[in-house]
Amino acid sequence: QVLDTKDVQVFKVTVNDQDAKFVFGEKHSFKGTPLEITLPFELRRGQEAIVEISFESSPKSSALQWFTPEQTSGKKHPFLFSQCQVERT
């Protein structure tokens, strides 16, 4: 599986609570850097996979935007979205 990244540091990737191997590809000036994840098991048709990525962003991480807890409806947790796609934190 390959994901797009830009200016993030990845510490750990798990799939269904199992450690997964990951590697960054070649950095591109404006497209960012591909993050390739190797699943720790063979995915069967119809099987669900929950991918969790421990990472740290930076102010240069232009594709990531944050709402503070005060900006959310529940006012308890921050909210992260990436290129108009919601991410759980």
C-alpha positions in Angstrom: 0.0 0.0 0.0 1.4 3.4 -0.9 0.3 6.7 0.7 1.3 10.3 -0.1 3.2 12.2 2.6 4.8 15.6 2.9 7.1 16.7 5.6 6.0 14.2 8.2 8.1 11.9 10.4 6.7 8.3 10.8 7.6 6.3 13.9 5.4 3.2 13.6 2.8 1.6 11.4 0.4 -1.2 12.6 -2.2 -3.1 10.6 -4.9 -4.8 12.7 -2.7 -4.2 15.8 0.3 -6.0 14.1 3.6 -4.2 13.3 4.0 -3.4 9.7 7.1 -2.6 7.7 7.3 0.8 6.0 9.7 2.7 3.9 9.8 6.1 2.3 10.3 6.4 -1.5 12.1 9.2 -3.3 11.1 12.7 -2.3 9.6 14.8 -5.0 9.8 18.6 -4.9 6.1 19.4 -4.9 4.4 16.0 -4.8 5.9 14.9 -1.5 7.3 11.5 -0.5 5.5 8.2 -1.0 5.2 6.0 2.1 5.1 2.3 1.2 3.5 0.0 3.8 4.0 -3.8 3.7 1.1 -5.6 5.3 2.1 -8.1 8.0 -0.3 -10.6 6.6 -2.0 -11.5 3.3 -5.3 -9.6 2.9 -8.2 -11.8 2.0 -11.0 -10.6 -0.2 -13.5 -8.7 2.0 -11.2 -8.6 5.0 -11.1 -5.3 6.8 -7.7 -3.7 7.6 -7.2 -0.9 10.1 -4.0 0.9 9.5 -2.6 3.1 12.3 0.3 5.4 11.7 2.2 7.1 14.5 3.7 10.3 13.1 4.7 13.8 13.8 3.8 16.7 11.5 5.6 20.0 11.0 4.5 23.5 10.0 5.8 22.6 6.5 3.2 19.7 6.3 1.0 21.7 3.9 -1.5 18.9 3.2 -2.4 18.6 6.9 -4.7 21.0 8.7 -5.7 21.0 12.4 -8.7 22.2 14.4 -8.1 22.8 18.1 -10.5 21.1 20.5 -12.3 24.5 20.9 -13.0 24.6 17.1 -14.8 21.2 17.1 -18.4 20.5 18.0 -17.4 18.3 21.0 -14.8 20.7 22.2 -12.7 17.8 23.7 -10.4 16.5 21.0 -8.4 18.1 18.1 -9.4 17.3 14.6 -7.1 16.5 11.7 -8.0 16.6 8.1 -5.9 15.9 5.0 -6.8 17.0 1.5 -10.5 17.1 2.5 -10.4 13.5 3.9 -11.1 13.1 7.6 -8.5 11.3 9.8 -9.0 10.0 13.3 -6.6 11.2 15.9 
